[in-house]
Amino acid sequence: MSSIITSIKDLIASIFEVIFSIFHTAFDAVYGLLHACIGFVVGTIKMALYTVGDSLKALGGVGKFIASNFVVIALIAGGAYGYLQYQRRQGRTVRVGEKKLN
């Protein structure tokens, strides 16, 4: 008689465990889906921010390169202008091909 009661008790416990397991699995599935969706949205936003930030860093590097080239070209132009002014003050003419520059 006690084995029948124990068996019924185990059967009822197993039924509750199955029901609890089904709810637990459903909750885990919904939680996993929400977690994946939120991770996707956050990941997309982070990717966009990193892309913009890295593009600005690259643009900063290109900007520095262009600025340094501009400085070098300005120094060369200033030196050429100074040379031409020096030659003019000395009374010498500077010829390029058949043209006089001053």
Secondary structure as UniProt FT lines:
FT   HELIX           2..89
FT   TURN            90..91
FT   STRAND          95..96
FT   TURN            97..98
FT   STRAND          99..100
//
